[in-house]
Amino acid sequence: MTTSYVAIDLETTGIGAKREKITEIGMVKVVDGNVVETYHTMVNPHREIPERIVELTGITDEMVKDAPGIEEVLPDVIAFCEGFPLLGHQIIFDYGFLMQAAVNMKLEFKKDALDTLKLCRYLMPGPEKKNLGAACTYFGIVPETAHRALSDAMSTHLLYAKLMEQFGESRSDLFVEKPLIYKAKKERPATKRQKQHLHDLLKYHRIEATVQIDHMSGNEISRMIDQIIFTHGRIPDKG
């Protein structure tokens, strides 16, 4: 059974690694069942955090405005995880965000992992809720702070330890890491023409930007331009 790993949790601006951004990263390095090191950082998403996410996580724009961007912290995240499989609750969610960032930066981040959500679906009674908070409550684990990255990463580690303690002997086959598969395509850089077109549309339609255009990819700007034109129309031809 796997007893050494890096438990990881991210907070983000929403769901979907191709459209949303990371706001917080928490990691717990475990060797032979013992916590040996932790890592935590806020991440500037270079956009406003939606109100529903602020209500869920407590992370505000003020908390991330001076934080490093993902391009600054990702090399440290990859180095922290080197040589260890990942552990997460619905790990493909967190992995997808990191893989998308890694692909954009031309960095390698192929990992094996264990997923406590999948373990809970196998091992907990059917009617019980399987989200991290509910699973921890079921097994008597009290998290420090819900929906914050480092606390949730620690809770995931404690949940895995509890599952292994109760079911490891009978279902040892479940407690082995497997390769993660997530296909991410590098986003193209934005051109000056794209940025100017978006600036012009925002100005013409008097739309207040909620993202920092200089930090957007070409793909993101194209999607935003299409959305504005669909909703508000094009800029009329001066001719």
C-alpha positions as CSV (number, residue, x, y, z in Angstrom):
1,M,0.0,0.0,0.0
2,T,1.1,3.5,-0.7
3,T,2.2,5.4,2.5
4,S,4.3,8.2,1.0
5,Y,2.7,10.9,-1.1
6,V,1.9,14.6,-1.5
7,A,-1.6,15.5,-0.5
8,I,-2.7,18.5,-2.5
9,D,-5.7,20.9,-2.7
10,L,-6.3,24.0,-4.7
11,E,-8.8,26.8,-4.5
12,T,-9.8,28.3,-7.8
13,T,-12.0,31.0,-9.3
14,G,-14.4,28.3,-10.6
15,I,-14.7,24.9,-12.3
16,G,-12.8,24.2,-15.5
17,A,-9.0,24.5,-15.9
18,K,-9.3,26.0,-19.4
19,R,-11.4,28.9,-18.2
20,E,-10.7,29.4,-14.5
21,K,-7.6,30.2,-12.5
22,I,-5.9,29.0,-9.2
23,T,-6.1,31.2,-6.2
24,E,-4.5,29.1,-3.5
25,I,-2.3,25.9,-3.3
26,G,-1.8,23.8,-0.2
27,M,0.3,20.6,-0.1
28,V,1.3,18.1,2.7
29,K,4.3,15.8,2.1
30,V,3.9,12.4,3.8
31,V,6.7,9.9,4.2
32,D,5.8,6.4,5.6
33,G,2.6,7.8,7.0
34,N,4.2,10.8,8.7
35,V,3.8,14.5,7.7
36,V,7.4,15.8,7.0
37,E,6.7,19.1,5.2
38,T,4.0,21.4,4.1
39,Y,3.7,24.1,1.4
40,H,1.2,26.9,1.1
41,T,0.8,29.9,-1.2
42,M,-1.8,32.3,-2.4
43,V,-1.9,32.7,-6.2
44,N,-2.9,35.9,-8.1
45,P,-5.5,34.8,-10.7
46,H,-5.2,38.3,-12.4
47,R,-9.0,38.5,-12.4
48,E,-11.8,39.3,-10.0
49,I,-12.9,36.4,-7.8
50,P,-16.6,35.7,-8.3
51,E,-18.8,36.5,-5.2
52,R,-20.0,32.9,-4.9
53,I,-16.4,31.7,-4.7
54,V,-15.6,34.4,-2.1
55,E,-18.6,33.2,0.0
56,L,-17.5,29.6,-0.3
57,T,-13.7,30.0,0.4
58,G,-13.4,33.3,2.1
59,I,-10.6,34.2,-0.4
60,T,-11.0,37.8,-1.6
61,D,-9.4,39.9,-4.3
62,E,-7.5,41.8,-1.5
63,M,-5.9,38.5,-0.3
64,V,-4.4,37.6,-3.7
65,K,-3.6,41.1,-5.2
66,D,0.0,41.0,-4.1
67,A,0.4,37.2,-4.4
68,P,2.7,35.6,-7.1
69,G,1.1,34.4,-10.3
70,I,1.0,30.7,-11.1
71,E,4.0,31.0,-13.5
72,E,6.1,32.1,-10.5
73,V,5.1,29.3,-8.1
74,L,4.5,26.3,-10.4
75,P,8.3,25.4,-10.6
76,D,8.3,25.2,-6.7
77,V,5.1,23.1,-6.7
78,I,6.6,20.6,-9.2
79,A,9.8,20.4,-7.2
80,F,7.9,19.8,-4.0
81,C,6.0,16.9,-5.6
82,E,9.1,15.4,-7.3
83,G,9.4,11.6,-6.6
84,F,6.0,11.3,-4.9
85,P,2.6,10.3,-6.1
86,L,-0.3,12.8,-5.4
87,L,-3.2,12.3,-3.1
88,G,-6.4,14.3,-3.5
89,H,-10.1,14.3,-3.1
90,Q,-11.3,14.2,-6.7
91,I,-7.6,14.7,-7.6
92,I,-8.2,15.1,-11.3
93,F,-9.8,18.5,-10.6
94,D,-6.6,19.8,-9.0
95,Y,-4.3,18.0,-11.4
96,G,-6.1,19.5,-14.4
97,F,-5.4,23.0,-13.3
98,L,-1.7,22.3,-12.6
99,M,-1.3,20.3,-15.8
100,Q,-2.8,23.2,-17.9
101,A,-0.4,25.6,-16.3
102,A,2.5,23.2,-16.8
103,V,1.6,22.7,-20.5
104,N,1.4,26.5,-21.0
105,M,4.8,26.9,-19.5
106,K,6.3,23.9,-21.3
107,L,7.0,22.1,-18.0
108,E,6.7,18.4,-17.3
109,F,4.2,17.3,-14.6
110,K,3.0,13.7,-15.3
111,K,2.0,12.1,-12.1
112,D,0.5,9.0,-10.5
113,A,-2.1,9.5,-7.8
114,L,-4.6,8.2,-5.3
115,D,-8.1,9.6,-5.0
116,T,-9.9,9.6,-1.6
117,L,-13.2,10.4,-3.3
118,K,-12.9,7.1,-5.3
119,L,-12.0,5.3,-2.1
120,C,-15.0,6.7,-0.3
121,R,-17.3,5.6,-3.1
122,Y,-15.9,2.1,-2.7
123,L,-15.8,1.9,1.0
124,M,-18.4,4.2,2.6
125,P,-22.1,3.2,2.8
126,G,-24.1,4.2,-0.3
127,P,-26.4,6.8,1.3
128,E,-23.6,8.7,2.9
129,K,-22.4,11.9,1.2
130,K,-18.8,11.5,-0.2
131,N,-17.6,15.1,-0.5
132,L,-14.5,15.9,1.6
133,G,-16.3,17.6,4.5
134,A,-19.0,14.9,4.8
135,A,-16.4,12.1,4.6
136,C,-14.3,13.7,7.3
137,T,-17.3,14.1,9.5
138,Y,-18.3,10.4,8.9
139,F,-14.8,9.3,10.0
140,G,-14.6,11.7,12.9
141,I,-12.0,14.0,11.4
142,V,-12.3,17.7,12.3
143,P,-10.8,20.0,9.7
144,E,-9.2,23.3,10.8
145,T,-10.8,25.3,8.1
146,A,-13.1,24.1,5.3
147,H,-12.5,25.2,1.7
148,R,-9.0,26.4,2.3
149,A,-6.2,24.7,0.5
150,L,-3.7,23.7,3.2
151,S,-6.4,22.6,5.7
152,D,-8.2,20.6,3.0
153,A,-4.9,18.9,1.9
154,M,-4.3,17.9,5.6
155,S,-7.8,16.7,5.9
156,T,-7.4,14.6,2.7
157,H,-4.2,13.0,4.2
158,L,-6.0,12.3,7.5
159,L,-9.0,10.8,5.6
160,Y,-6.7,8.5,3.6
161,A,-4.9,7.4,6.8
162,K,-8.3,6.6,8.4
163,L,-9.5,4.7,5.3
164,M,-6.3,2.7,5.2
165,E,-6.5,1.9,8.9
166,Q,-10.0,0.5,8.6
167,F,-9.9,-1.1,5.2
168,G,-6.2,-1.6,4.3
169,E,-6.0,-5.2,5.2
170,S,-9.1,-6.3,3.4
171,R,-8.8,-4.0,0.3
172,S,-5.1,-3.3,0.0
173,D,-5.6,-3.3,-3.8
174,L,-7.4,0.1,-3.5
175,F,-4.5,1.8,-1.8
176,V,-2.1,1.9,-4.7
177,E,-1.5,4.9,-6.9
178,K,-2.4,4.9,-10.6
179,P,-1.4,7.1,-13.5
180,L,-3.4,10.3,-13.9
181,I,-4.6,11.0,-17.5
182,Y,-5.5,14.6,-18.4
183,K,-5.1,16.0,-21.8
184,A,-4.2,19.7,-21.8
185,K,-3.4,21.8,-24.9
186,K,-1.1,24.7,-24.8
187,E,-2.9,28.0,-25.0
188,R,-1.6,30.4,-27.6
189,P,-0.2,33.7,-26.5
190,A,-2.3,36.8,-27.1
191,T,-1.3,39.2,-29.9
192,K,-1.2,43.0,-29.6
193,R,-4.1,43.1,-32.1
194,Q,-6.2,40.8,-30.0
195,K,-5.6,42.9,-26.9
196,Q,-6.4,46.1,-28.6
197,H,-9.6,44.7,-30.1
198,L,-10.7,43.6,-26.7
199,H,-9.8,47.0,-25.2
200,D,-11.8,48.7,-27.9
201,L,-14.9,46.5,-27.4
202,L,-14.8,47.1,-23.7
203,K,-14.5,50.8,-24.1
204,Y,-17.2,51.1,-26.8
205,H,-19.8,49.0,-24.9
206,R,-18.7,50.6,-21.6
207,I,-18.0,47.3,-20.0
208,E,-15.8,47.2,-16.9
209,A,-13.1,44.5,-17.3
210,T,-12.9,41.9,-14.5
211,V,-9.7,40.4,-15.8
212,Q,-6.2,41.8,-16.4
213,I,-6.0,41.6,-20.2
214,D,-2.2,41.5,-20.2
215,H,-2.3,38.2,-18.3
216,M,-4.9,36.6,-20.7
217,S,-4.0,34.0,-23.3
218,G,-5.0,34.4,-26.9
219,N,-7.6,31.6,-26.4
220,E,-9.1,33.5,-23.4
221,I,-9.3,36.8,-25.3
222,S,-10.9,35.2,-28.3
223,R,-13.6,33.7,-26.1
224,M,-14.2,37.0,-24.4
225,I,-14.4,38.9,-27.7
226,D,-16.9,36.4,-29.0
227,Q,-19.0,36.6,-25.9
228,I,-19.1,40.5,-26.0
229,I,-20.0,40.5,-29.7
230,F,-22.7,37.9,-29.2
231,T,-24.2,39.9,-26.2
232,H,-23.6,43.5,-27.2
233,G,-22.7,43.5,-30.9
234,R,-19.8,44.6,-32.9
235,I,-18.3,48.1,-33.1
236,P,-20.0,49.8,-36.1
237,D,-17.9,50.4,-39.2
238,K,-16.9,54.1,-39.4
239,G,-17.3,54.0,-43.1
